[in-house]
Amino acid sequence: MSRSNRKQQKNHQRQADRRDKHNCRNSQPTEQYASHHRTQAGAVVTEDVARYLAQAQTRRVREPIEARTEAQGHYACSISGNDITFGIGPAGTGKTFVSTAMACDALLAKEVDKIVITRPVVEADENMGFLPGDVGEKFAPFFVPVREVLEERLGKSFVQYLIGTGKIEIAPFAYMRGRTFKNAFVILDEAQNTTTKQMKLFLTRLGENVRVVINGDSTQQDIRAARNGLDDAYQRFSRSPGFGAVVFEASDSVRSDLTRRIVENYETYPELLSVAV
């Protein structure tokens, strides 16, 4: 065999060896490679990711929303059939839960592109002072009631993902001017703490294909104003086409029997609220 033929044969053999070395897709790893620390670490990471995703899926609530009271049934129908729905009434009647759960269903069904959550940043007769962090971190304590429902319906990890990708947006009033909400399910919670000027600002942000829910309880107003934005908007628009309104009563409270009795007491004796202790 000539030198050139021997050299060519060696080149072919080296190429074959390289192909065998790097072609791992259709072959099982040898015992040497299987015991390598990187291979073992990769297997552990894969198991952790699989376990993480499994937990995220199992923690979701997959049951459809069922109205627990007649008022909740009217409320859900109004949200489905109107562009804007007012949910007005005392604490514990399910306003936040039903509206947020329906927002989750609309997002999963791809009826909307995103969920937008907003509320006035007003503390309940107590000043906590300066809150550190960015806008999301400052707003986080006020976002807890809605976020708890989101995490119950979608799973905590999925909610974190949706917030990170902008599919769930927290929109404080301070940064709302100039915005347009479209293809979205928008929830304004604690609307009794909006001024009439803020409510006008919010309502004029609404674009095409939006479903809006405005929740509040005027008996728990924390702002010093003779007329809040919720009452003003309700009186202006509740009978207009495309608007719906459901007024809950103390008997509609589903949080607990204790909460229902407390709310009934405050509604029965409202004059005691103005008596100095």
N, C-alpha and C positions, 0 to 999 in steps of 0.2 A: 504494500500500500504506500502510495507516495506521501510525501510530507504534507502537501496541500490537502489531500483527502483526509489524513489523520487530523489535521487542524480543523477542517470543516466538521468532522464527526464530533470532535470535542466541543465545538461551538453549539452544535445541535443538542448535545447531551446537557450542557450547561443551561440552555434555554428550557429544555424539558424539566430539569431540576427546579428552575425558578417557577415554572408553571405549577408544578406539584406543590411547591412550598407555599405559594400564595393563593392557590385555588382551595378555599376553605368552605365555600358555600355548600357544596354537595358532599362534604366529607365530615366525619366525626373527629373531634380533636383527640390527639394522642394523649396518653396518660401524662406525658411530660407537660404538654400545654394545658391540660385540664387542671393540673395542680398548680399552675402558675398563679401568683397572687393577684394579678390583674384580672385574670379570668374569674377567679373566685369573687373578687370585689364586684365585677360586672354582674355576676349572677345575683349577688346580694342586693345590689341597687335595683335590678329588674324586679326582684321579689318585693322590695319596698314600694316601688312605684305601683305595681299591680295591687298590693294591699291598700295603698293610699287611695287609688281610684275606686276600688271595691267599697271601701268605707264611705267614700263620698257619695257613691250611688245608693248604698243602703240607708244612708241618713236622710235621703230625700223622702218627702211625703208625697206619695203618688195618688192618694185618694182624691177624687173630685170634690170640689167645694159643695157643701150642703148647708143650706140656710137653717139656722137653729131657731129662728123666730120668724114670724110673718114679716116683720119690718126688714129683716135681713134679706128675705126673699124679694121684696119690692126694691130694695137697694141694689141687689145684684142684677135684677131686670133693668133697672134704670141705667146702671153702668153699661150694660150690654146694648141698650137701645138708644142712648143719647150721647151727644158729643161731650157734654159737661154735666156732672151730677154733684149736687150738694148733699153731703151726709152730715146732718146736724143732730146733736143729741148728747146725752150724758156719757160719762166714762163707762167703759166695759161693755158697750153694745156691739162691738165687733166692727166698727167703721174702718179702722186701720187694717185689721186682719183681712176682712173680705176684699177690700180694694187692692191690697198688696198681693193677696193670693190670686186675684183675677189678673193683675198685671203680670205675674209670673206665667200664668197660663197663656196669656196673649203673646208674651215673648217666645215661649216654647213653641207655640203654634205658628210663629212667624207672621202674626198679624201686625206686629210693630217691630221696629228695629232696635228699640231701646226702652228702658224704664228710666224716668226722670223723677227724682224725689226732692222735694223742697219743703221748707217750713221756715217761719221766722225764728231767728236766733234770739229768743227771749227767755230769760230764766224766771222760774216761778218764785217771785218775791225774795230772791236771794242772789246776791252778786258773787260769782265765783272768781272774779278778777280776770287777769290775762291768762289765756290758754296758749301754751306753746305749740309749735309745729306749723305745718303748712295748712292750706285751706281745708283739705280733707280731714286732717287730724283735729283741727279746731271745731269742725262741724260734727265730728264723730259722736260725741256724747248726746247730741240732739237727734242723731240718726238711729240710735239704738232700738227704739220700738219697731221701726220699719225693718231694720236689718234683721232682727230676730225672726220676723215672719219670712223674710227672704231666705234666710238660712234654713228655716224649717221646711219650706217648700222646695228649695233648690239644692240644699246641701251647702255647708260652710265653704268648702274648697271651690265649688262652682261659683258661688257668689263672689269670692275673692277674684276668680278669673274674670268674671263678667265686669267687675269694677275696674280691673286692670285694663281690659280691652275697650272700656267705654260703653258697654252694653247696659250697664247700670250707672247712672250719673247722679251725683249729688250736686245740686245747684242752689247755693245760698243766694238770698235776695241781693246781697251786696254786689254780686257779679252778674246779675241777670239782665241789666239794661243792655239793649242792642242784640240780645239773643233771639233766636227763633227756634221753637220746638216743633219738629215735624216727624211724622212716622214714629210716634212715641206714645207711651202710656205715661201720663203725668199725674203725680199725686202731690197735692198740697195739703199737708197735715198741720194741725193746730192753727187753722186759719183764723180763729178768733183773736189771735195776736198780730194779725196784719192790720195796718192802717188802710184807709180807703185808697190812699195813693199807692201803697204797695200792691193792693189787690188789682188796681187798674194796670199797674206795671206787669203783673203776672198774666192777667187775661190777654193783654196785647202782645204777649210772646208766642201765642198759639198759632201754629201754621197748619199745613195740610195733614190729614190723616192722623189726628191726635184724639186720644180718649182721655178725658180729664176728670179727676175726682178731687173735690174740695171738701175736706173734713174739718169739723170743729165743734166746740161747745162754748157758747157765749157766756155761760155761767162760770167758766174758768178763764176769763180774760185777765191777762197779766199786764197789759199796756194801759197807760193812762190816757184814755180817749173816750169821748162821749159816745162815739159810734165806731165800731170796728169794721174792717173790710169784709168780713164774712156776712154780717147782717146786712150791710149795704148792698153787696152783690146779690145776696139771696132775694132781697126785696126788688131789686132791679130786674133780675133775669129768670127767676124760678118758673115763671109762666111763659117764657119765650120759647119759640121752636128750637129744638136741639138741646134744651136744658131740662134737667130733671132734678127733683129734690125729694129726699126722704127725711122726715123728722122722727127721730127715735125718742122713746119715753123711758122712764126709769124701769118700767116693767120689762123692757127689752134687754136689760143688762144680762149678759151671759158669763161675765168674768167669774162671779161667784155669788152665792146667795147673800153673803155678807155685804159685798159691794152694792148689790141691788137695794138692800135695806138702807144702806148709808145714803145712796143717791135719793131714794124716796123720802128720807127724812129731810135732806137739804131742800128738796122741791116742795115739801109740805110746809116747812118753816123757813122760807128764804129771808124773812126780815131779820132773823138772828145773825145773818152774815154781817150786817151793818152795826151790830151792837159791840161796843168796845169791851174788851176783856179786862 
